[in-house]
Amino acid sequence: MIDTIRLILDEGTFTIFEPDRFQPNAKTILDLKDRFAGRGVMKAVLNPSKQEKQEDGYAPRLTLRRRPPNIVELVIEFSVPKLIYGNNFDEITEADFSKVIEALQNKLTAWGIYVFADLLRKAPVGAVHYGKNIVLPRYTLCKSVINLLSKAPVKQWLDHNKVDFRNGGHLYKVHTDSFELAFYDKVKDLQQVKRGAKRAYEQEANTQGDLFEYFEVATGIQVMRMEVRLNTRAQIQRMLKSVGLPDDDLRFFALFSQKIAQAVLLHHWNPYKSAMALIVMAQKDAPSALMDYLATHEPESSMGNRLQRLGALMLIGEIGWNGLRSYWDDLPKGFYRLKKELESMSIGDKSLLSDVEAIDATLRAFEPVKIEQLSNLNTKAVTC
């Protein structure tokens, strides 16, 4: 469902009663008015201190800014599930929206900022992160699944240099300045916080200490998180168009949608799912078995063609599609011709894809995951 959201309130839709809470004092921005011209972007921030987090729990990050030509905005950024539950494992649904608005309004009021609830509901959105926690079948390791996903072809519009595979293989992400797709080990990410908050992929993961302690006790539970971060309004609009949904309403209540969240995640998951069969086959089978398979299923192909496909499959199994593509920099047409041939191959043993099918079932069911469910896990794949 929805995770992090960035709301942008225009001047006149909010009132700041305690400007000295901001750093620097919010008056330095609010009092400029006609004297602002030519000063660029000016900002004042209000973030909860460590002590406030311990005493009052999770709170949003606030930025008051004045930008050209002379526009004042209050930017409110927060993790929706953390605001309600104190963690982002327990997932939010549309039924929680009123609760979210009430909790947000209360947090803002406590900091001396008043906004009508209806204005929060209709606030323009500047960024939104959609995510899903996927409880993997027992005995399936996040690291193994993420390793497979990292070998899938990255979309052409993404720069291969902006693909990260780190934290010992527990995180894989593809990103640009305005977009990010990530698959990561949720439990491992919590463990990274003990080595330093900046080591974790998730922002403010150190606020979830109780959750970390639970997973330390509940050994064996593997939770992979898939997350799509749309970090500009233009990127949100492009994504809505891509999934065939209306793109003319970017207000909070419109984007707080399970339908949108599921459509966005499936849009990015489907190409990975399609690529998995070939990757699994390339990893699981020995070169001789692959050669026998090619000879059996492609009897009319030449030996040279079979050897070319065999070499390609072996490289895909080791370094993935993007590693293979790097060898074809001078012959891109040849690469895409070979890619088309490989993708048209029929795949034999599809039982190896049971883990992929379990992930797919979770994304298509799109039921909210709750921490209390984990005690009921059995040896079968869990559809969450």
PyMOL commands that set and color helices and strands:
alter all, ss='L'
color gray80, all
select helices_A, chain A and resi 19-21+27-30+33-35+50-56+80-85+94-110+117-121+142-149+160-162+186-193+197-199+205-207+209-217+233-242+252-255+258-284+287-297+303-328+332-343+350-365+371-376
alter helices_A, ss='H'
color red, helices_A
select strands_A, chain A and resi 2-10+15-16+42-46+61-67+71-79+113-114+125-135+163-166+171-175+179-185+223-230
alter strands_A, ss='S'
color yellow, strands_A
deselect
rebuild
show_as cartoon
